[in-house]
């Protein structure tokens, strides 16, 4: 829904933002529990991971290929863009 965000009704925008915030907060918590970095680093990394996953979903959707999403997730992990937790 983020791709169509500007066209959404305000109440839906609020829910989309809450969904993003909840997922980024959860990722932040998981990263914090597993690492020794700073709180600010975990917040940035959590948002980057969420963004990478959202981008992979969008690309897989454009190509109508759900397997592409899985391939991108593996590639992200292999290249270190997303940690294996």
Phi and psi restraints in degrees (range 20) as a CNS / XPLOR table:
assign (resid 1 and name C) (resid 2 and name N)
       (resid 2 and name CA) (resid 2 and name C) 1.0 -62.0 20.0 2
assign (resid 2 and name N) (resid 2 and name CA)
       (resid 2 and name C) (resid 3 and name N) 1.0 -32.7 20.0 2
assign (resid 2 and name C) (resid 3 and name N)
       (resid 3 and name CA) (resid 3 and name C) 1.0 -65.1 20.0 2
assign (resid 3 and name N) (resid 3 and name CA)
       (resid 3 and name C) (resid 4 and name N) 1.0 -28.4 20.0 2
assign (resid 3 and name C) (resid 4 and name N)
       (resid 4 and name CA) (resid 4 and name C) 1.0 -105.1 20.0 2
assign (resid 4 and name N) (resid 4 and name CA)
       (resid 4 and name C) (resid 5 and name N) 1.0 16.8 20.0 2
assign (resid 4 and name C) (resid 5 and name N)
       (resid 5 and name CA) (resid 5 and name C) 1.0 -51.2 20.0 2
assign (resid 5 and name N) (resid 5 and name CA)
       (resid 5 and name C) (resid 6 and name N) 1.0 -46.9 20.0 2
assign (resid 5 and name C) (resid 6 and name N)
       (resid 6 and name CA) (resid 6 and name C) 1.0 -63.8 20.0 2
assign (resid 6 and name N) (resid 6 and name CA)
       (resid 6 and name C) (resid 7 and name N) 1.0 -24.3 20.0 2
assign (resid 6 and name C) (resid 7 and name N)
       (resid 7 and name CA) (resid 7 and name C) 1.0 -92.1 20.0 2
assign (resid 7 and name N) (resid 7 and name CA)
       (resid 7 and name C) (resid 8 and name N) 1.0 -1.6 20.0 2
assign (resid 7 and name C) (resid 8 and name N)
       (resid 8 and name CA) (resid 8 and name C) 1.0 -81.4 20.0 2
assign (resid 8 and name N) (resid 8 and name CA)
       (resid 8 and name C) (resid 9 and name N) 1.0 151.8 20.0 2
assign (resid 8 and name C) (resid 9 and name N)
       (resid 9 and name CA) (resid 9 and name C) 1.0 -63.5 20.0 2
assign (resid 9 and name N) (resid 9 and name CA)
       (resid 9 and name C) (resid 10 and name N) 1.0 152.7 20.0 2
assign (resid 9 and name C) (resid 10 and name N)
       (resid 10 and name CA) (resid 10 and name C) 1.0 -56.5 20.0 2
assign (resid 10 and name N) (resid 10 and name CA)
       (resid 10 and name C) (resid 11 and name N) 1.0 -41.6 20.0 2
assign (resid 10 and name C) (resid 11 and name N)
       (resid 11 and name CA) (resid 11 and name C) 1.0 -65.7 20.0 2
assign (resid 11 and name N) (resid 11 and name CA)
       (resid 11 and name C) (resid 12 and name N) 1.0 -31.6 20.0 2
assign (resid 11 and name C) (resid 12 and name N)
       (resid 12 and name CA) (resid 12 and name C) 1.0 -73.9 20.0 2
assign (resid 12 and name N) (resid 12 and name CA)
       (resid 12 and name C) (resid 13 and name N) 1.0 -38.5 20.0 2
assign (resid 12 and name C) (resid 13 and name N)
       (resid 13 and name CA) (resid 13 and name C) 1.0 -56.9 20.0 2
assign (resid 13 and name N) (resid 13 and name CA)
       (resid 13 and name C) (resid 14 and name N) 1.0 -42.7 20.0 2
assign (resid 13 and name C) (resid 14 and name N)
       (resid 14 and name CA) (resid 14 and name C) 1.0 -61.2 20.0 2
assign (resid 14 and name N) (resid 14 and name CA)
       (resid 14 and name C) (resid 15 and name N) 1.0 -42.9 20.0 2
assign (resid 14 and name C) (resid 15 and name N)
       (resid 15 and name CA) (resid 15 and name C) 1.0 -69.0 20.0 2
assign (resid 15 and name N) (resid 15 and name CA)
       (resid 15 and name C) (resid 16 and name N) 1.0 -39.2 20.0 2
assign (resid 15 and name C) (resid 16 and name N)
       (resid 16 and name CA) (resid 16 and name C) 1.0 -62.0 20.0 2
assign (resid 16 and name N) (resid 16 and name CA)
       (resid 16 and name C) (resid 17 and name N) 1.0 -45.4 20.0 2
assign (resid 16 and name C) (resid 17 and name N)
       (resid 17 and name CA) (resid 17 and name C) 1.0 -63.5 20.0 2
assign (resid 17 and name N) (resid 17 and name CA)
       (resid 17 and name C) (resid 18 and name N) 1.0 -39.3 20.0 2
assign (resid 17 and name C) (resid 18 and name N)
       (resid 18 and name CA) (resid 18 and name C) 1.0 -63.9 20.0 2
assign (resid 18 and name N) (resid 18 and name CA)
       (resid 18 and name C) (resid 19 and name N) 1.0 -38.4 20.0 2
assign (resid 18 and name C) (resid 19 and name N)
       (resid 19 and name CA) (resid 19 and name C) 1.0 -63.3 20.0 2
assign (resid 19 and name N) (resid 19 and name CA)
       (resid 19 and name C) (resid 20 and name N) 1.0 -47.1 20.0 2
assign (resid 19 and name C) (resid 20 and name N)
       (resid 20 and name CA) (resid 20 and name C) 1.0 -60.5 20.0 2
assign (resid 20 and name N) (resid 20 and name CA)
       (resid 20 and name C) (resid 21 and name N) 1.0 -49.0 20.0 2
assign (resid 20 and name C) (resid 21 and name N)
       (resid 21 and name CA) (resid 21 and name C) 1.0 -59.8 20.0 2
assign (resid 21 and name N) (resid 21 and name CA)
       (resid 21 and name C) (resid 22 and name N) 1.0 -41.6 20.0 2
assign (resid 21 and name C) (resid 22 and name N)
       (resid 22 and name CA) (resid 22 and name C) 1.0 -64.9 20.0 2
assign (resid 22 and name N) (resid 22 and name CA)
       (resid 22 and name C) (resid 23 and name N) 1.0 -41.9 20.0 2
assign (resid 22 and name C) (resid 23 and name N)
       (resid 23 and name CA) (resid 23 and name C) 1.0 -69.8 20.0 2
assign (resid 23 and name N) (resid 23 and name CA)
       (resid 23 and name C) (resid 24 and name N) 1.0 -40.7 20.0 2
assign (resid 23 and name C) (resid 24 and name N)
       (resid 24 and name CA) (resid 24 and name C) 1.0 -65.4 20.0 2
assign (resid 24 and name N) (resid 24 and name CA)
       (resid 24 and name C) (resid 25 and name N) 1.0 -40.0 20.0 2
assign (resid 24 and name C) (resid 25 and name N)
       (resid 25 and name CA) (resid 25 and name C) 1.0 -63.2 20.0 2
assign (resid 25 and name N) (resid 25 and name CA)
       (resid 25 and name C) (resid 26 and name N) 1.0 -41.5 20.0 2
assign (resid 25 and name C) (resid 26 and name N)
       (resid 26 and name CA) (resid 26 and name C) 1.0 -63.6 20.0 2
assign (resid 26 and name N) (resid 26 and name CA)
       (resid 26 and name C) (resid 27 and name N) 1.0 -46.6 20.0 2
assign (resid 26 and name C) (resid 27 and name N)
       (resid 27 and name CA) (resid 27 and name C) 1.0 -59.2 20.0 2
assign (resid 27 and name N) (resid 27 and name CA)
       (resid 27 and name C) (resid 28 and name N) 1.0 -41.9 20.0 2
assign (resid 27 and name C) (resid 28 and name N)
       (resid 28 and name CA) (resid 28 and name C) 1.0 -58.4 20.0 2
assign (resid 28 and name N) (resid 28 and name CA)
       (resid 28 and name C) (resid 29 and name N) 1.0 -44.2 20.0 2
assign (resid 28 and name C) (resid 29 and name N)
       (resid 29 and name CA) (resid 29 and name C) 1.0 -63.7 20.0 2
assign (resid 29 and name N) (resid 29 and name CA)
       (resid 29 and name C) (resid 30 and name N) 1.0 -45.1 20.0 2
assign (resid 29 and name C) (resid 30 and name N)
       (resid 30 and name CA) (resid 30 and name C) 1.0 -62.8 20.0 2
assign (resid 30 and name N) (resid 30 and name CA)
       (resid 30 and name C) (resid 31 and name N) 1.0 -45.0 20.0 2
assign (resid 30 and name C) (resid 31 and name N)
       (resid 31 and name CA) (resid 31 and name C) 1.0 -62.8 20.0 2
assign (resid 31 and name N) (resid 31 and name CA)
       (resid 31 and name C) (resid 32 and name N) 1.0 -40.0 20.0 2
assign (resid 31 and name C) (resid 32 and name N)
       (resid 32 and name CA) (resid 32 and name C) 1.0 -62.9 20.0 2
assign (resid 32 and name N) (resid 32 and name CA)
       (resid 32 and name C) (resid 33 and name N) 1.0 -39.0 20.0 2
assign (resid 32 and name C) (resid 33 and name N)
       (resid 33 and name CA) (resid 33 and name C) 1.0 -70.6 20.0 2
assign (resid 33 and name N) (resid 33 and name CA)
       (resid 33 and name C) (resid 34 and name N) 1.0 -26.6 20.0 2
assign (resid 33 and name C) (resid 34 and name N)
       (resid 34 and name CA) (resid 34 and name C) 1.0 -96.5 20.0 2
assign (resid 34 and name N) (resid 34 and name CA)
       (resid 34 and name C) (resid 35 and name N) 1.0 -14.1 20.0 2
assign (resid 34 and name C) (resid 35 and name N)
       (resid 35 and name CA) (resid 35 and name C) 1.0 -124.3 20.0 2
assign (resid 35 and name N) (resid 35 and name CA)
       (resid 35 and name C) (resid 36 and name N) 1.0 -173.9 20.0 2
assign (resid 35 and name C) (resid 36 and name N)
       (resid 36 and name CA) (resid 36 and name C) 1.0 -127.0 20.0 2
assign (resid 36 and name N) (resid 36 and name CA)
       (resid 36 and name C) (resid 37 and name N) 1.0 17.1 20.0 2
assign (resid 36 and name C) (resid 37 and name N)
       (resid 37 and name CA) (resid 37 and name C) 1.0 -82.3 20.0 2
assign (resid 37 and name N) (resid 37 and name CA)
       (resid 37 and name C) (resid 38 and name N) 1.0 -169.3 20.0 2
assign (resid 37 and name C) (resid 38 and name N)
       (resid 38 and name CA) (resid 38 and name C) 1.0 -89.1 20.0 2
assign (resid 38 and name N) (resid 38 and name CA)
       (resid 38 and name C) (resid 39 and name N) 1.0 158.4 20.0 2
assign (resid 38 and name C) (resid 39 and name N)
       (resid 39 and name CA) (resid 39 and name C) 1.0 -57.9 20.0 2
assign (resid 39 and name N) (resid 39 and name CA)
       (resid 39 and name C) (resid 40 and name N) 1.0 -41.6 20.0 2
assign (resid 39 and name C) (resid 40 and name N)
       (resid 40 and name CA) (resid 40 and name C) 1.0 -65.6 20.0 2
assign (resid 40 and name N) (resid 40 and name CA)
       (resid 40 and name C) (resid 41 and name N) 1.0 -39.3 20.0 2
assign (resid 40 and name C) (resid 41 and name N)
       (resid 41 and name CA) (resid 41 and name C) 1.0 -61.8 20.0 2
assign (resid 41 and name N) (resid 41 and name CA)
       (resid 41 and name C) (resid 42 and name N) 1.0 -42.2 20.0 2
assign (resid 41 and name C) (resid 42 and name N)
       (resid 42 and name CA) (resid 42 and name C) 1.0 -66.5 20.0 2
assign (resid 42 and name N) (resid 42 and name CA)
       (resid 42 and name C) (resid 43 and name N) 1.0 -38.6 20.0 2
assign (resid 42 and name C) (resid 43 and name N)
       (resid 43 and name CA) (resid 43 and name C) 1.0 -61.6 20.0 2
assign (resid 43 and name N) (resid 43 and name CA)
       (resid 43 and name C) (resid 44 and name N) 1.0 -44.6 20.0 2
assign (resid 43 and name C) (resid 44 and name N)
       (resid 44 and name CA) (resid 44 and name C) 1.0 -65.6 20.0 2
assign (resid 44 and name N) (resid 44 and name CA)
       (resid 44 and name C) (resid 45 and name N) 1.0 -43.8 20.0 2
assign (resid 44 and name C) (resid 45 and name N)
       (resid 45 and name CA) (resid 45 and name C) 1.0 -65.8 20.0 2
assign (resid 45 and name N) (resid 45 and name CA)
       (resid 45 and name C) (resid 46 and name N) 1.0 -39.7 20.0 2
assign (resid 45 and name C) (resid 46 and name N)
       (resid 46 and name CA) (resid 46 and name C) 1.0 -61.1 20.0 2
assign (resid 46 and name N) (resid 46 and name CA)
       (resid 46 and name C) (resid 47 and name N) 1.0 -44.5 20.0 2
assign (resid 46 and name C) (resid 47 and name N)
       (resid 47 and name CA) (resid 47 and name C) 1.0 -66.6 20.0 2
assign (resid 47 and name N) (resid 47 and name CA)
       (resid 47 and name C) (resid 48 and name N) 1.0 -38.4 20.0 2
assign (resid 47 and name C) (resid 48 and name N)
       (resid 48 and name CA) (resid 48 and name C) 1.0 -64.2 20.0 2
assign (resid 48 and name N) (resid 48 and name CA)
       (resid 48 and name C) (resid 49 and name N) 1.0 -41.5 20.0 2
assign (resid 48 and name C) (resid 49 and name N)
       (resid 49 and name CA) (resid 49 and name C) 1.0 -64.7 20.0 2
assign (resid 49 and name N) (resid 49 and name CA)
       (resid 49 and name C) (resid 50 and name N) 1.0 -47.1 20.0 2
assign (resid 49 and name C) (resid 50 and name N)
       (resid 50 and name CA) (resid 50 and name C) 1.0 -58.6 20.0 2
assign (resid 50 and name N) (resid 50 and name CA)
       (resid 50 and name C) (resid 51 and name N) 1.0 -43.4 20.0 2
assign (resid 50 and name C) (resid 51 and name N)
       (resid 51 and name CA) (resid 51 and name C) 1.0 -63.4 20.0 2
assign (resid 51 and name N) (resid 51 and name CA)
       (resid 51 and name C) (resid 52 and name N) 1.0 -41.4 20.0 2
assign (resid 51 and name C) (resid 52 and name N)
       (resid 52 and name CA) (resid 52 and name C) 1.0 -63.1 20.0 2
assign (resid 52 and name N) (resid 52 and name CA)
       (resid 52 and name C) (resid 53 and name N) 1.0 -43.5 20.0 2
assign (resid 52 and name C) (resid 53 and name N)
       (resid 53 and name CA) (resid 53 and name C) 1.0 -65.2 20.0 2
assign (resid 53 and name N) (resid 53 and name CA)
       (resid 53 and name C) (resid 54 and name N) 1.0 -44.0 20.0 2
assign (resid 53 and name C) (resid 54 and name N)
       (resid 54 and name CA) (resid 54 and name C) 1.0 -62.0 20.0 2
assign (resid 54 and name N) (resid 54 and name CA)
       (resid 54 and name C) (resid 55 and name N) 1.0 -40.6 20.0 2
assign (resid 54 and name C) (resid 55 and name N)
       (resid 55 and name CA) (resid 55 and name C) 1.0 -64.8 20.0 2
assign (resid 55 and name N) (resid 55 and name CA)
       (resid 55 and name C) (resid 56 and name N) 1.0 -41.4 20.0 2
assign (resid 55 and name C) (resid 56 and name N)
       (resid 56 and name CA) (resid 56 and name C) 1.0 -63.8 20.0 2
assign (resid 56 and name N) (resid 56 and name CA)
       (resid 56 and name C) (resid 57 and name N) 1.0 -38.5 20.0 2
assign (resid 56 and name C) (resid 57 and name N)
       (resid 57 and name CA) (resid 57 and name C) 1.0 -62.9 20.0 2
assign (resid 57 and name N) (resid 57 and name CA)
       (resid 57 and name C) (resid 58 and name N) 1.0 -43.4 20.0 2
assign (resid 57 and name C) (resid 58 and name N)
       (resid 58 and name CA) (resid 58 and name C) 1.0 -63.9 20.0 2
assign (resid 58 and name N) (resid 58 and name CA)
       (resid 58 and name C) (resid 59 and name N) 1.0 -46.1 20.0 2
assign (resid 58 and name C) (resid 59 and name N)
       (resid 59 and name CA) (resid 59 and name C) 1.0 -64.0 20.0 2
assign (resid 59 and name N) (resid 59 and name CA)
       (resid 59 and name C) (resid 60 and name N) 1.0 -43.2 20.0 2
assign (resid 59 and name C) (resid 60 and name N)
       (resid 60 and name CA) (resid 60 and name C) 1.0 -62.8 20.0 2
assign (resid 60 and name N) (resid 60 and name CA)
       (resid 60 and name C) (resid 61 and name N) 1.0 -38.3 20.0 2
assign (resid 60 and name C) (resid 61 and name N)
       (resid 61 and name CA) (resid 61 and name C) 1.0 -65.8 20.0 2
assign (resid 61 and name N) (resid 61 and name CA)
       (resid 61 and name C) (resid 62 and name N) 1.0 -44.4 20.0 2
assign (resid 61 and name C) (resid 62 and name N)
       (resid 62 and name CA) (resid 62 and name C) 1.0 -58.7 20.0 2
assign (resid 62 and name N) (resid 62 and name CA)
       (resid 62 and name C) (resid 63 and name N) 1.0 -40.3 20.0 2
assign (resid 62 and name C) (resid 63 and name N)
       (resid 63 and name CA) (resid 63 and name C) 1.0 -86.8 20.0 2
assign (resid 63 and name N) (resid 63 and name CA)
       (resid 63 and name C) (resid 64 and name N) 1.0 -2.0 20.0 2
assign (resid 63 and name C) (resid 64 and name N)
       (resid 64 and name CA) (resid 64 and name C) 1.0 50.8 20.0 2
assign (resid 64 and name N) (resid 64 and name CA)
       (resid 64 and name C) (resid 65 and name N) 1.0 48.9 20.0 2
assign (resid 64 and name C) (resid 65 and name N)
       (resid 65 and name CA) (resid 65 and name C) 1.0 -143.5 20.0 2
assign (resid 65 and name N) (resid 65 and name CA)
       (resid 65 and name C) (resid 66 and name N) 1.0 96.4 20.0 2
assign (resid 65 and name C) (resid 66 and name N)
       (resid 66 and name CA) (resid 66 and name C) 1.0 -67.6 20.0 2
assign (resid 66 and name N) (resid 66 and name CA)
       (resid 66 and name C) (resid 67 and name N) 1.0 -26.0 20.0 2
assign (resid 66 and name C) (resid 67 and name N)
       (resid 67 and name CA) (resid 67 and name C) 1.0 -66.0 20.0 2
assign (resid 67 and name N) (resid 67 and name CA)
       (resid 67 and name C) (resid 68 and name N) 1.0 -29.0 20.0 2
assign (resid 67 and name C) (resid 68 and name N)
       (resid 68 and name CA) (resid 68 and name C) 1.0 -61.2 20.0 2
assign (resid 68 and name N) (resid 68 and name CA)
       (resid 68 and name C) (resid 69 and name N) 1.0 -38.3 20.0 2
assign (resid 68 and name C) (resid 69 and name N)
       (resid 69 and name CA) (resid 69 and name C) 1.0 -58.2 20.0 2
assign (resid 69 and name N) (resid 69 and name CA)
       (resid 69 and name C) (resid 70 and name N) 1.0 -48.9 20.0 2
assign (resid 69 and name C) (resid 70 and name N)
       (resid 70 and name CA) (resid 70 and name C) 1.0 -60.4 20.0 2
assign (resid 70 and name N) (resid 70 and name CA)
       (resid 70 and name C) (resid 71 and name N) 1.0 -41.7 20.0 2
assign (resid 70 and name C) (resid 71 and name N)
       (resid 71 and name CA) (resid 71 and name C) 1.0 -62.2 20.0 2
assign (resid 71 and name N) (resid 71 and name CA)
       (resid 71 and name C) (resid 72 and name N) 1.0 -41.1 20.0 2
assign (resid 71 and name C) (resid 72 and name N)
       (resid 72 and name CA) (resid 72 and name C) 1.0 -65.7 20.0 2
assign (resid 72 and name N) (resid 72 and name CA)
       (resid 72 and name C) (resid 73 and name N) 1.0 -39.7 20.0 2
assign (resid 72 and name C) (resid 73 and name N)
       (resid 73 and name CA) (resid 73 and name C) 1.0 -61.9 20.0 2
assign (resid 73 and name N) (resid 73 and name CA)
       (resid 73 and name C) (resid 74 and name N) 1.0 -43.1 20.0 2
assign (resid 73 and name C) (resid 74 and name N)
       (resid 74 and name CA) (resid 74 and name C) 1.0 -62.5 20.0 2
assign (resid 74 and name N) (resid 74 and name CA)
       (resid 74 and name C) (resid 75 and name N) 1.0 -44.3 20.0 2
assign (resid 74 and name C) (resid 75 and name N)
       (resid 75 and name CA) (resid 75 and name C) 1.0 -62.2 20.0 2
assign (resid 75 and name N) (resid 75 and name CA)
       (resid 75 and name C) (resid 76 and name N) 1.0 -42.4 20.0 2
assign (resid 75 and name C) (resid 76 and name N)
       (resid 76 and name CA) (resid 76 and name C) 1.0 -57.9 20.0 2
assign (resid 76 and name N) (resid 76 and name CA)
       (resid 76 and name C) (resid 77 and name N) 1.0 -43.6 20.0 2
assign (resid 76 and name C) (resid 77 and name N)
       (resid 77 and name CA) (resid 77 and name C) 1.0 -68.7 20.0 2
assign (resid 77 and name N) (resid 77 and name CA)
       (resid 77 and name C) (resid 78 and name N) 1.0 -42.1 20.0 2
assign (resid 77 and name C) (resid 78 and name N)
       (resid 78 and name CA) (resid 78 and name C) 1.0 -63.6 20.0 2
assign (resid 78 and name N) (resid 78 and name CA)
       (resid 78 and name C) (resid 79 and name N) 1.0 -33.4 20.0 2
assign (resid 78 and name C) (resid 79 and name N)
       (resid 79 and name CA) (resid 79 and name C) 1.0 -90.4 20.0 2
assign (resid 79 and name N) (resid 79 and name CA)
       (resid 79 and name C) (resid 80 and name N) 1.0 -3.6 20.0 2
assign (resid 79 and name C) (resid 80 and name N)
       (resid 80 and name CA) (resid 80 and name C) 1.0 85.9 20.0 2
assign (resid 80 and name N) (resid 80 and name CA)
       (resid 80 and name C) (resid 81 and name N) 1.0 5.2 20.0 2
assign (resid 80 and name C) (resid 81 and name N)
       (resid 81 and name CA) (resid 81 and name C) 1.0 -69.9 20.0 2
assign (resid 81 and name N) (resid 81 and name CA)
       (resid 81 and name C) (resid 82 and name N) 1.0 -32.4 20.0 2
assign (resid 81 and name C) (resid 82 and name N)
       (resid 82 and name CA) (resid 82 and name C) 1.0 -125.3 20.0 2
assign (resid 82 and name N) (resid 82 and name CA)
       (resid 82 and name C) (resid 83 and name N) 1.0 125.2 20.0 2
assign (resid 82 and name C) (resid 83 and name N)
       (resid 83 and name CA) (resid 83 and name C) 1.0 -71.1 20.0 2
assign (resid 83 and name N) (resid 83 and name CA)
       (resid 83 and name C) (resid 84 and name N) 1.0 151.3 20.0 2
assign (resid 83 and name C) (resid 84 and name N)
       (resid 84 and name CA) (resid 84 and name C) 1.0 -88.4 20.0 2
assign (resid 84 and name N) (resid 84 and name CA)
       (resid 84 and name C) (resid 85 and name N) 1.0 112.2 20.0 2
